[in-house]
Each structure stands twice: as structure tokens, then as C-alpha cells.
Amino acid sequence: MFKKFTFLITLGVSSAAAIAAIPATADETALRTVTSLPTTLTVTQSFLQVFVPKANELGKGQYKIDYKGGPEVVPASKGASAIQRGIVDVLWGPAGYYAGTVPEAYAMMGSHRPVEELWANGGFDLLNRIWAKKLNARILAWGESETQMHVFTVFKPKVSPIGPDLSGKKIRTSPTYLALLKAMGATPVRMPGPEVYTGLQRGVIDGFAWPVSGVTQLGVGDLIKYRVDPGFYRNNSIVIINLDVWNKLSRDGKDALQKASRHYEKASLKFMADDIERESKVLVEKGMKILKLDGEVAKKYIETADNAMWQRLDTLVEGDTSGLKAKFR
């Protein structure tokens, strides 16, 4: 089984690998790279179009990002294991996908602090000690960090004192959104993202929680009627590298990767903002209305979301979480 997994990584090259078609030179280290989300998603394209070219430009002569593909190559649920075992060298994708192994990842989703502040205040130093111990990996970058999550519905939600009243409504969820949706009175329904369209069409669900980007790619633009604002939580897709590979890189190679990472963290914000603006316009033209929560209701809604996330972290993390809260909350 393990040999078969290695075989898939070696041969399952996506067409998006064209961005890394030029092989590494004899003096460069080829960094086998995969993404946990499909290349068709805008958020994945942010990594491929913003991080990869810059990393290769700055790392010329030191390393080469050798992009192998997305979850068709390494299933999302296997990405962390692949990094830990050194089957792949670099992984981009939601840390929430492997939060069962590293539940400290929820600190990022529950944080409102800018990424540069988290590098400056030691937040990422703390996470990197945890990632090293639990995953044999190091965090390089947190991109697309201002992309938030929203609730989308086929009905007009009533407004309660703490947010949208979803009582009696079946809302597609993941573990990330579960506590918040329950607090809003929803009946959470677990289903894969690709099944959301059919679920809405057949009345299996009345709405779904999803990042604000990528909704049109689900094909649901003609079905959803409302988006609830403000957004909550944050996209938690990060770039991580196998720790053994990182340690073997030269000082120049490490510096190049870090410079590319800081560039990506900033440039990805505009990349996503432009796409979110475009996509929101498309959805509104298709008939979606925005239910904007204001004042005390909006404040309570975000507080409820944040408290649910930090309570989840307290439940899942063994030991004291005060250090994480001091850096991230």
C-alpha cells in the first residue's frame, strides 16, 4: 500500500505542472510539491501563480519547486503523512485537513491578527516547534489569510440577537463550522463539497458554509439566494516543508524561500481580493442578495464564531493553550 502511494506521487502529474516544466539543474534541489485542493480553485491558483514563480525566481541555483499536482496525486487526507515521511517535500493546503494531528492549527482560524504580526510576535515560532514535533515539518507561509468563510442559503434567514437564525434548516458543514452552525440553530449536514449542488437542488440541504471565494466553481450560482455578512474565521491554507529537507538547504536557499514566502503572503491578498470582487459581482447578477448583519448583532455573531473555535482548540489540544492564545487571540 505504501509503495502504491509513492507510485501515485511519482506518476500522477497534473497538467498544472507546466509551471514547473523546466527541470532542476544539477546544482538545484528538486522540491517535490503537491496541493491539497484542486488546481481549478482560485485559492489554489493563488499558490501556483504567486508563490511558485517567485520561489523559483529567487531560488535559482539552490532549489526548484517541482509541482506534481493536487489531490489526484496525493489525497488531501494523506498530505500531512506524505510530508512527515518525506514522500513529498512541500505541501500547500488547509491546515484544517490535518488538524486531527495538529489541532493547534485552529489557532490560525480563530485569530484576527495580521500575518506579519504573528511572525514578529513569535506566534509562528511557536507553531513551528509544534509542527516540527508532530509533523516533522516547518511552516513557510500563510497565504490568502484574509479570505473568510460565509453562510450561503436558498432562503432568507431571519436575524436573531446573535446572528442568522438557522433553526430547523439543514446546512452543509465541516468540523470547522460545526459549533457555530449549531449555535445558530442549524441542523448540520456533512457532505463533500462537490455534492453541494445536488444537495441544494434536491432539498437535502438549505445552505452551506464555505469560503467566500470558489462558490461559482461549485456551480451553485443559480441556486443560492443569500450570503450572510460579515464573514467569519480565515482561510488556513499554509505552505509547509519537510523539516529534513529544510535543514539540508543552504543558507541562501532558506533565505530565498523565506523571501518568497513573505512576498506570497502579501501578494496573495490582492490576488484573492480581486477574485472575490469579481465572483461576488457574478453571484449578485445571478440573483444572490447579501444579508448584512450590523452593530451588536454582527459583533455577537463574530464573538460566537470565535468562542466556538477557541473552545474547539481547548477541547482537542492536550495541555495548556495559554501560549497560543497569547500569540494568536
VEXPA-788964 format. One record per residue (C-alpha): x, y, z. Coordinates in steps of 0.2 Angstrom, whole numbers, padded with zeros to 4 digits, always signed. Layout:
REM VEXPA-788964
XYZ...
This chain:
REM VEXPA-788964
+0000+0000+0000+0014+0012+0004+0023+0008-0012+0007+0011-0022+0006+0028-0013+0023+0033-0018+0020+0027-0036+0005+0039-0037+0015+0054-0032+0029+0050-0044+0017+0047-0059+0001+0057-0056+0007+0073-0063-0007+0086-0066-0007+0097-0081-0004+0112-0070+0013+0105-0068+0018+0115-0083+0023+0129-0072+0037+0118-0066+0041+0110-0083+0059+0116-0083+0069+0103-0073+0080+0107-0059+0098+0109-0064+0112+0098-0056+0115+0111-0043+0097+0114-0038+0087+0103-0026+0071+0097-0034+0057+0100-0021+0043+0089-0024+0027+0099-0021+0008+0095-0020-0008+0104-0016-0022+0098-0006-0035+0107-0016-0039+0105-0034-0030+0117-0046-0047+0123-0053-0050+0133-0037-0044+0151-0036-0036+0149-0019-0025+0135-0027-0021+0146-0042-0015+0159-0029-0002+0147-0023+0003+0142-0041+0003+0159-0049+0010+0169-0034+0021+0158-0023+0029+0146-0036+0036+0158-0049+0043+0169-0035+0050+0155-0026+0059+0148-0041+0065+0165-0047+0073+0169-0030+0079+0151-0028+0088+0149-0045+0103+0138-0042+0098+0132-0025+0081+0123-0027+0067+0121-0039+0048+0119-0035+0044+0103-0044+0025+0104-0044+0017+0086-0046-0002+0090-0044-0016+0091-0032-0027+0078-0023-0027+0067-0038-0009+0064-0034-0009+0064-0015-0027+0063-0007-0030+0078+0005-0031+0066+0019-0014+0059+0016-0004+0076+0013+0002+0078+0031+0008+0060+0031+0017+0062+0015+0026+0077+0021+0030+0069+0038+0038+0053+0029+0047+0063+0016+0037+0057+0002+0034+0074-0004+0044+0089+0001+0032+0104+0000+0014+0104+0004+0001+0118+0001-0017+0116+0008-0028+0119+0023-0020+0115+0039-0038+0110+0045-0036+0095+0034-0024+0088+0047-0029+0096+0062-0033+0079+0070-0014+0078+0071-0010+0096+0074-0026+0104+0082-0016+0119+0086-0020+0124+0068-0036+0130+0074-0027+0145+0082-0025+0152+0065-0043+0151+0061-0048+0159+0077-0036+0174+0075-0039+0191+0069-0020+0197+0070-0011+0201+0054+0001+0188+0047+0016+0199+0049+0012+0202+0067+0011+0183+0070+0029+0181+0063+0035+0196+0073+0027+0191+0090+0033+0173+0090+0017+0165+0085+0024+0156+0071+0039+0151+0080+0028+0143+0092+0018+0134+0079+0034+0129+0070+0040+0120+0086+0024+0111+0086+0024+0107+0068+0042+0100+0070+0037+0089+0084+0021+0082+0077+0024+0083+0058+0042+0084+0055+0038+0100+0045+0041+0118+0045+0028+0132+0041+0035+0143+0027+0020+0154+0023+0001+0158+0027-0006+0164+0011-0024+0170+0007-0026+0174+0025-0039+0187+0024-0051+0176+0014-0066+0172+0026-0080+0160+0027-0098+0164+0025-0115+0155+0026-0125+0154+0009-0143+0149+0009-0158+0146-0003-0169+0155+0009-0169+0172+0018-0163+0169+0036-0171+0178+0050-0160+0188+0061-0158+0183+0079-0148+0193+0093-0133+0183+0089-0133+0181+0070-0143+0172+0057-0157+0161+0063-0155+0145+0055-0167+0135+0066-0173+0120+0058-0163+0122+0042-0151+0109+0036-0134+0117+0032-0119+0108+0025-0104+0109+0036-0087+0103+0040-0079+0101+0058-0073+0119+0056-0090+0126+0056-0100+0114+0066-0100+0123+0083-0105+0139+0075-0119+0132+0065-0126+0123+0080-0126+0139+0090-0136+0147+0076-0149+0133+0077-0144+0124+0061-0145+0105+0058-0128+0102+0052-0126+0090+0037-0109+0083+0032-0106+0081+0014-0091+0083+0001-0090+0100-0007-0093+0093-0025-0110+0086-0019-0117+0104-0013-0125+0107-0029-0135+0091-0029-0139+0093-0011-0146+0111-0014-0156+0105-0030-0164+0091-0021-0168+0099-0005-0156+0089+0005-0148+0105+0012-0154+0123+0013-0137+0131+0013-0119+0128+0016-0104+0136+0025-0090+0140+0013-0075+0152+0009-0081+0167+0000-0070+0163-0015-0074+0147-0026-0093+0147-0024-0096+0149-0043-0084+0134-0045-0097+0123-0036-0110+0128-0049-0122+0134-0037-0124+0152-0043-0141+0150-0049-0147+0141-0033-0141+0152-0019-0152+0167-0014-0142+0174+0001-0125+0177+0008-0123+0181+0026-0111+0195+0030-0099+0198+0039-0088+0183+0036-0080+0173+0050-0064+0163+0053-0050+0164+0040-0043+0153+0026-0030+0142+0034-0020+0136+0019-0002+0136+0023+0014+0131+0014+0024+0118+0024+0041+0109+0020+0048+0093+0027+0060+0098+0041+0074+0086+0035+0073+0094+0018+0073+0112+0025+0088+0108+0036+0098+0102+0021+0095+0118+0011+0109+0130+0010+0108+0147+0020+0105+0155+0003+0091+0143-0001+0082+0145+0015+0083+0164+0013+0076+0163-0004+0061+0153+0002+0058+0164+0016+0058+0180+0005+0047+0171-0007+0035+0167+0007+0034+0185+0013+0030+0191-0004+0017+0177-0007+0008+0182+0010+0006+0200+0004+0003+0197-0014-0010+0183-0012-0021+0195-0003-0024+0206-0018-0025+0190-0029-0039+0184-0019-0047+0201-0016-0048+0204-0035-0056+0187-0037-0069+0189-0023-0074+0205-0030-0077+0198-0047-0086+0182-0041-0097+0192-0029-0102+0203-0044-0107+0187-0054-0117+0180-0040-0126+0196-0037-0130+0197-0055-0137+0179-0054-0149+0185-0040-0139+0182-0024-0143+0195-0011-0132+0200+0004-0139+0199+0021-0128+0211+0031-0128+0210+0050-0125+0226+0058-0120+0233+0075-0122+0222+0091-0129+0208+0081-0113+0207+0069-0102+0209+0085-0111+0194+0094-0110+0184+0078-0091+0185+0077-0089+0183+0095-0100+0167+0094-0089+0160+0080-0073+0165+0089-0078+0157+0105-0083+0141+0096-0066+0140+0088-0056+0143+0104-0067+0130+0113-0064+0118+0100-0045+0121+0102-0046+0119+0121-0055+0103+0118-0043+0095+0106-0026+0101+0112-0018+0092+0126-0011+0103+0139-0010+0122+0141-0016+0133+0127-0012+0150+0135+0003+0152+0125-0007+0150+0108-0020+0162+0115-0007+0175+0120+0000+0175+0102-0015+0172+0091-0031+0178+0100
